[in-house]
Amino acid sequence: MAPLAGHRPGMLLVQVSARRRWTTETLQSFLRDAAVAILAALAARYPAITERHVTVQALQRESAEQILTTDPDATARTDQAHPSLRNNSLPRTGGENEPTTEEAFYPFRLVDAHDRGWFAVGTAIYLCANAEERGVEATSLEELDRERGPLRPVVPASDHDLVRLQSAFTDASPTAVASLLVALHRLARQHAEEEHGRSGRMQSGRLYAGGEDNWETVAMRSLVWGLGVDLADKPQRLDQAMIDAVRDVVDQWVAPGSGVYIEVANNITEAFQAAAKTAGGWPGLADKHFQLGVRFAHSKNSIEAAHAWLMGQPPAANE
């Protein structure tokens, strides 16, 4: 297509890297996060351009190497991870990568008073997940705070909370996965009932707002309202002490009056994987119904979704 009068075409090649366990789901998540990071960089560097579109795709290694050999020297380079490519927007206190002043003042993710999540697409400019479906446009931090405040920055979970969850998972042993889904289902239902009393809508995004567009959150939400409902009336497969611990910790993470919001899905994954290392892996925390190939097991899709979310990858054939 010929460029518009007064304009000229340009191509920007960006090489982005990340350390992740590569699966189909994590690749899609990475491509989406990379697009968001590039949009934010473009908005900061070229603020006069108001219409931006970014397409990110994965290339075969041979194709990528061929492109890179034509211009091997990067014109700009940074080793600082963009906030969207971290597990959370800000590192824990005392971490190696302390946030810059700008990052600390403009957190990458925010949650508003209506339990909707927003992420930065420019300096102090935010967009919500599924914005096109919701008919929402990017908005300034000032306007967002005025119309939907008070706002809560998304921050990491404390080491104390993660250790408490890890201990609860370990103590629950094979009942941990089922108990986790029931605990989150009960919380989600409680939040929905509270929202119904406030607005008349029997639906709440409180558990998901910190990363609604992340595949881990999508998987968690589906499992909570699927298996979580079915498991709620099977007390023999549950550990009540673990359910109480999860509800107590997570409810504080997402409490409207706390001043900050702690993303749920990924922080639970961190605590679960730590517990799995000492419990003998997935079989040590999931009962027989969550094992592939076992008679009377849950559906293959449900087992794979739970394993991918909590362990970071789909189950191996022998698990």
Solvent accessible surface area in square Angstrom, and as a share of the most:
residue,aa,sasa,rsa
1,M,240,1.07
2,A,84,0.65
3,P,74,0.46
4,L,137,0.68
5,A,103,0.80
6,G,88,0.85
7,H,122,0.55
8,R,217,0.79
9,P,108,0.68
10,G,79,0.76
11,M,166,0.74
12,L,118,0.59
13,L,105,0.52
14,V,73,0.42
15,Q,142,0.63
16,V,48,0.28
17,S,98,0.63
18,A,31,0.24
19,R,241,0.88
20,R,71,0.26
21,R,126,0.46
22,W,133,0.47
23,T,28,0.16
24,T,99,0.58
25,E,67,0.30
26,T,12,0.07
27,L,60,0.30
28,Q,100,0.44
29,S,5,0.03
30,F,21,0.09
31,L,27,0.13
32,R,77,0.28
33,D,12,0.06
34,A,2,0.01
35,A,20,0.16
36,V,17,0.10
37,A,12,0.09
38,I,26,0.13
39,L,45,0.22
40,A,12,0.10
41,A,60,0.47
42,L,36,0.18
43,A,14,0.11
44,A,67,0.52
45,R,169,0.62
46,Y,97,0.37
47,P,95,0.60
48,A,95,0.74
49,I,93,0.47
50,T,123,0.71
51,E,129,0.58
52,R,71,0.26
53,H,154,0.69
54,V,41,0.23
55,T,125,0.73
56,V,46,0.26
57,Q,124,0.55
58,A,59,0.46
59,L,80,0.40
60,Q,137,0.61
61,R,178,0.65
62,E,123,0.55
63,S,48,0.31
64,A,32,0.25
65,E,87,0.39
66,Q,129,0.58
67,I,66,0.34
68,L,70,0.35
69,T,99,0.58
70,T,108,0.63
71,D,90,0.47
72,P,100,0.63
73,D,110,0.57
74,A,60,0.47
75,T,142,0.82
76,A,73,0.57
77,R,191,0.70
78,T,102,0.59
79,D,144,0.75
80,Q,83,0.37
81,A,47,0.36
82,H,49,0.22
83,P,18,0.12
84,S,11,0.07
85,L,36,0.18
86,R,51,0.19
87,N,79,0.40
88,N,17,0.09
89,S,5,0.03
90,L,31,0.15
91,P,40,0.25
92,R,67,0.24
93,T,143,0.83
94,G,69,0.66
95,G,28,0.27
96,E,173,0.77
97,N,95,0.49
98,E,97,0.44
99,P,40,0.25
100,T,68,0.40
101,T,121,0.70
102,E,104,0.47
103,E,28,0.13
104,A,55,0.43
105,F,138,0.58
106,Y,60,0.23
107,P,10,0.06
108,F,11,0.05
109,R,30,0.11
110,L,7,0.03
111,V,0,0.00
112,D,0,0.00
113,A,27,0.21
114,H,88,0.39
115,D,9,0.05
116,R,57,0.21
117,G,5,0.05
118,W,7,0.02
119,F,20,0.08
120,A,13,0.10
121,V,20,0.11
122,G,9,0.08
123,T,68,0.39
124,A,20,0.16
125,I,65,0.33
126,Y,0,0.00
127,L,43,0.21
128,C,2,0.01
129,A,5,0.04
130,N,78,0.40
131,A,11,0.09
132,E,167,0.75
133,E,151,0.68
134,R,92,0.34
135,G,68,0.66
136,V,37,0.21
137,E,144,0.65
138,A,54,0.42
139,T,21,0.12
140,S,39,0.25
141,L,38,0.19
142,E,132,0.59
143,E,63,0.28
144,L,4,0.02
145,D,71,0.37
146,R,160,0.58
147,E,114,0.51
148,R,55,0.20
149,G,26,0.25
150,P,102,0.64
151,L,31,0.15
152,R,6,0.02
153,P,36,0.22
154,V,2,0.01
155,V,28,0.16
156,P,21,0.13
157,A,1,0.01
158,S,54,0.35
159,D,89,0.46
160,H,134,0.60
161,D,30,0.15
162,L,15,0.07
163,V,87,0.50
164,R,93,0.34
165,L,0,0.00
166,Q,50,0.22
167,S,54,0.35
168,A,13,0.10
169,F,0,0.00
170,T,49,0.28
171,D,117,0.61
172,A,6,0.04
173,S,42,0.27
174,P,61,0.38
175,T,32,0.19
176,A,0,0.00
177,V,0,0.00
178,A,0,0.00
179,S,0,0.00
180,L,0,0.00
181,L,0,0.00
182,V,0,0.00
183,A,0,0.00
184,L,0,0.00
185,H,17,0.07
186,R,72,0.26
187,L,1,0.01
188,A,5,0.04
189,R,117,0.43
190,Q,54,0.24
191,H,1,0.01
192,A,4,0.03
193,E,87,0.39
194,E,79,0.35
195,E,8,0.04
196,H,94,0.42
197,G,69,0.66
198,R,129,0.47
199,S,62,0.40
200,G,50,0.48
201,R,122,0.45
202,M,97,0.43
203,Q,100,0.44
204,S,16,0.10
205,G,21,0.21
206,R,21,0.08
207,L,3,0.02
208,Y,5,0.02
209,A,4,0.03
210,G,1,0.01
211,G,0,0.00
212,E,26,0.12
213,D,30,0.16
214,N,17,0.09
215,W,35,0.12
216,E,28,0.13
217,T,4,0.02
218,V,88,0.50
219,A,14,0.11
220,M,0,0.00
221,R,70,0.26
222,S,77,0.50
223,L,9,0.04
224,V,0,0.00
225,W,103,0.36
226,G,33,0.32
227,L,18,0.09
228,G,0,0.00
229,V,69,0.39
230,D,78,0.40
231,L,0,0.00
232,A,36,0.28
233,D,108,0.56
234,K,71,0.30
235,P,98,0.62
236,Q,139,0.62
237,R,22,0.08
238,L,28,0.14
239,D,41,0.21
240,Q,100,0.44
241,A,78,0.60
242,M,2,0.01
243,I,1,0.00
244,D,75,0.39
245,A,13,0.10
246,V,0,0.00
247,R,74,0.27
248,D,58,0.30
249,V,3,0.02
250,V,0,0.00
251,D,43,0.22
252,Q,110,0.49
253,W,4,0.01
254,V,0,0.00
255,A,31,0.24
256,P,65,0.41
257,G,79,0.76
258,S,54,0.35
259,G,46,0.44
260,V,56,0.32
261,Y,0,0.00
262,I,20,0.10
263,E,7,0.03
264,V,1,0.01
265,A,1,0.01
266,N,24,0.12
267,N,0,0.00
268,I,0,0.00
269,T,16,0.09
270,E,64,0.29
271,A,2,0.01
272,F,0,0.00
273,Q,46,0.20
274,A,32,0.25
275,A,0,0.00
276,A,4,0.03
277,K,170,0.72
278,T,99,0.58
279,A,29,0.23
280,G,62,0.60
281,G,22,0.21
282,W,3,0.01
283,P,72,0.45
284,G,18,0.18
285,L,0,0.00
286,A,2,0.02
287,D,21,0.11
288,K,128,0.54
289,H,39,0.17
290,F,0,0.00
291,Q,23,0.10
292,L,41,0.20
293,G,86,0.82
294,V,57,0.33
295,R,190,0.69
296,F,154,0.64
297,A,32,0.25
298,H,36,0.16
299,S,67,0.43
300,K,128,0.54
301,N,119,0.61
302,S,25,0.16
303,I,3,0.02
304,E,50,0.22
305,A,33,0.26
306,A,0,0.00
307,H,3,0.01
308,A,7,0.05
309,W,1,0.00
310,L,0,0.00
311,M,27,0.12
312,G,14,0.14
313,Q,77,0.34
314,P,57,0.36
315,P,19,0.12
316,A,53,0.41
317,A,108,0.83
318,N,139,0.71
319,E,60,0.27
